[in-house]
Amino acid sequence: MALPTIRVLISPCRSGSTAFMRSMAQNPDVHCFFQPIKEGVREGKSPSYSIFDGTHKTFAQNPGKIFFIKETFGHAFQEECSFEAFPDQESVVRSRSIFLLRDPVETWSSWKKLKAAGKKGWEGVCDFNLFKTAYKHTHDTFMRNQDISDQITCLTREHLLENPHKVFQLICSRWDIPFTDNMIHWTKPFDVNDISCGEGHQETFTRLQHKDMRESTSFYAVENNKDRWQRSLVTSEEREEIEMTLKPLHEKFAALSNVYYPLGENLKSA
């Protein structure tokens, strides 16, 4: 029996992956998963690889679909920040994964905003060392697996925001997914029931940090929010450490983004 077609996006938490997932969910040919690999880690076990071996129950419920997997490293415990995303080389090749990094200062400031917004004691959410581990693990996982498949790519959130319409076209071309304008200008109201996520995690999408994503009507609206007050949460010591250790990783992704997803491609622009 042929295995389902899967496409994977991997990033540290708070990198823009949820808005990316909502864009993919607008496509009628796609069904989305929310962090299915990390689900096993959260349960105190090993990563869950049922999306790779075709045994996840959602596949049978959505015949003929292409399956998009949003997976993140982070944020509360060491195991969530450094698990193995792939069970074997075959899964690396099949998934054609994109690794997404956001500017590390902005990413860390968003982790701190998440803690500031939380009222139920999300221990570890603001652990600086865990953040650095998750960010570096994303970079290192990409570097390790790009030698296995030439279909593995990387992207920065900043490059995507330069022209989401064009970059999503290029991504869809790489992933053999028909591109639709609805992926940028959202016409389908957000419904968490349209996304496969672990039991109990639907409430993630009712929290404050996802309010913009739930209520926005386009990728531009949610991702071009200029009210980034949380930048003030980053201390000068943290900023200096990030600039020294993590900024070079983001710069490497930025240079490769132009190679994998060149904005000069002769495709329709927004």
DAKA-V391146 format. One record per helix or strand. SS is the DSSP state (@ for helix, = for strand). FROM is the first residue (numbers start at 1). LEN is the number of residues. If there is no record, write none. Layout:
SS&FROM&LEN  SS&FROM&LEN
This chain:
=&6&7  @&17&9  =&30&5  @&36&7  @&50&4  @&57&5  =&66&8  @&78&5  @&89&7  =&98&4  @&104&14  @&128&18  =&153&4  @&157&6  @&164&12  @&181&3  =&185&1  @&192&3  =&195&3  @&201&6  @&208&8  =&218&1  @&219&5  @&229&5  @&236&10  @&247&14
